[in-house]
């Protein structure tokens, strides 16, 4: 199922450097504002990755795992994983996340363009040398192999491996080496995202297209929630679209597994600010998968308007915008 009439008029050209993928020396990058023809996102627009905050809460509660056990199974020892090519530092901390997999080799991919650079994460495009297929690479760097950061990356891998749905981005493998302090997550390549499409001049989504995208988004999200997974960063920039109009939910870096009936220490510093629900704006740490549905509503409105519905720089500004919208609607109802 795809919304074929909504693809962007131009697909970015991919200029190959002709070099094999280098795990450590790939610093040049093309800003996403050039790739998708939209203003580059400011820092306040990204969800706060408060791993340490949740980790401290778990420590004070007497729990040792991040969200669920990340231990090696008895039949799959750390030694076996190292023999298969995994770095010892990764196997020791995230054995269960990589269990049953063999690392992909860096020389199997040809580096193309880097499209986004954050503090410890970058997104790049590469070509698989055997097939010529384009893939997306998410590079994660670990300074001094911090176990806590490795555990949170492992959580993302484990969550992605639990999900198999046409509207959820597919993790195809992991590239690493025993000497590198970085790993690459290998994903299928999607040409666009909803934020880029909606901001392109001349593109105005029809009601049929919006219905199509929302159906795909809710289908993918239903797959997540039915498995106890809450995404915690649904926004247009994380909803990828290919040239056939198929939508896939991406970026599970803030996702978590919520166990019904089990009290879990959570953080309110998740979900990108413009898509953050009121309970998180007010600091709640007791929430469920419904936080994703508020974000879905913000995406729905943005597709109609062509711009975010709550573009505030602070929690207070967004709450004030919400109050003004709700007050106006109450006034209209009272004067019908």
C-alpha positions, -999 to +999 in steps of 0.1 A: +000+000+000+014+034-009+004+070-017+021+071-051+009+106-060+027+122-031+063+115-039+087+145-041+094+159-075+132+153-072+151+125-057+186+135-044+215+125-066+239+101-050+276+107-059+298+078-050+332+085-036+344+051-049+358+042-015+349+014+008+332+022+040+356+035+067+344+029+102+363+058+116+372+083+089+340+096+074+336+132+086+323+150+055+286+154+053+257+169+034+233+188+057+198+174+057+184+208+047+201+203+013+191+167+009+154+172+016+151+209+007+138+221+041+151+242+069+175+223+091+160+213+125+171+233+155+183+215+186+151+222+205+131+203+179+147+169+187+135+146+215+158+147+246+176+114+248+176+112+286+191+077+290+211+087+321+179+100+337+160+067+333+191+048+342+195+066+375+159+060+384+164+023+377+194+022+399+176+038+428+148+013+423+172-015+426+171-028+390+201-035+370+187-037+334+178-009+311+144-020+301+146-058+299+175-082+304+205-078+281+224-110+291+238-137+269+217-169+266+234-200+281+238-216+247+253-185+231+283-174+251+303-143+248+332-163+234+311-176+206+300-141+196+336-129+197+346-158+175+318-148+151+334-114+147+317-093+173+338-070+195+343-082+230+331-049+245+298-052+225+292-088+233+299-083+270+272-056+274+247-063+246+250-100+240+213-107+237+207-079+212+231-094+187+224-131+195+221-152+164+235-125+141+269-123+124+283-088+119+284-074+083+317-064+068+326-028+062+342-036+028+309-049+016+296-013+013+307+017-007+304+050+010+282+076-007+269+107+011+266+115+048+232+132+053+230+141+090+255+147+118+247+148+155+269+146+185+274+109+186+252+097+158+254+103+120+233+090+091+249+081+058+240+064+025+260+035+011+259+011-018+261-027-012+290-037-035+276-071-045+241-060-054+243-022-060+215-017-036+214+016-017+211+013+021+210+038+050+237+036+077+232+049+112+266+053+128+268+053+166+300+063+183+309+052+219+335+072+237+355+049+260+329+021+253+305+035+280+284+004+290+253+025+296+253+040+261+259+006+246+229-008+265+206+018+251+219+012+216+213-025+222+178-018+233+171-001+200+185-031+181+165-056+202+133-036+197+138-034+159+144-071+157+111-077+175+092-057+149+084-071+114+058-049+096+057-032+062+052+002+078+082-001+102+118+005+090+137-028+087+171-033+104+191-054+080+222-059+100+251-043+120+286-034+108+314-033+133+350-043+139+369-055+169+391-024+169+365+003+163+345+021+190+317+027+165+290+005+149+267+010+119+231-001+119+221-010+083+186+000+073+166-002+040+168+031+021+138+054+019+140+084-004+120+109+016+104+118+049+070+135+056+087+166+069+106+171+037+077+163+015+053+186+033+077+215+032+085+212-005+071+242-025+042+231-047+033+200-027-001+200-010-014+167+002-049+157-008-073+143+018-069+109+001-031+111+005-034+121+041-058+093+048-033+069+031-004+081+052-023+081+084-035+045+078+000+033+073+013+052+104-014+038+126-009+003+112+028+004+120+021+019+154-004-008+162+023-033+156+045-015+181+019-011+208+006-047+204+041-058+214+044-034+243+067-010+225+062+028+228+081+048+202+083+081+222+094+102+192+067+101+165+071+131+142+071+139+105+109+137+102+108+101+116+082+090+091+100+079+060+084+075+025+098+058-006+090+067-042+061+043-042+044+061-014+050+035+013+054+050+048+077+035+074+082+045+111+119+050+118+143+061+146+136+039+176+164+055+196+140+067+223+117+037+221+110+015+252+092-016+262+064-010+287+052-040+307+016-037+317+011-038+355+048-033+362+060+000+376+089+013+355+110+044+361+105+066+330+116+101+320+093+129+307+122+142+286+112+123+255+092+131+223+103+161+202+089+192+218+064+201+191+049+167+193+051+162+231+018+154+249+006+176+278+014+151+305+050+150+295+051+188+291+040+189+328+067+164+338+048+132+342+069+100+345+039+077+347+025+072+311+017+046+285+016+041+248-010+068+245+018+094+243+024+082+208-012+089+198-009+126+208+021+128+185+001+111+157-026+138+161+001+165+157+013+148+125-022+146+112-027+183+117+007+191+102-002+172+070-033+194+065-016+227+075+017+221+058+035+232+090+037+221+127+006+230+147+025+236+180+059+253+171+069+265+205+104+268+218+096+259+254+071+237+273+054+269+286+049+283+251+034+251+239+010+248+269-001+284+262-008+276+226-028+245+236-048+267+261-056+293+234-067+266+209-089+248+234-104+281+247-113+290+212-130+257+206-149+259+239-161+294+230-173+282+196-192+253+212-209+276+237-220+300+210-234+275+185 
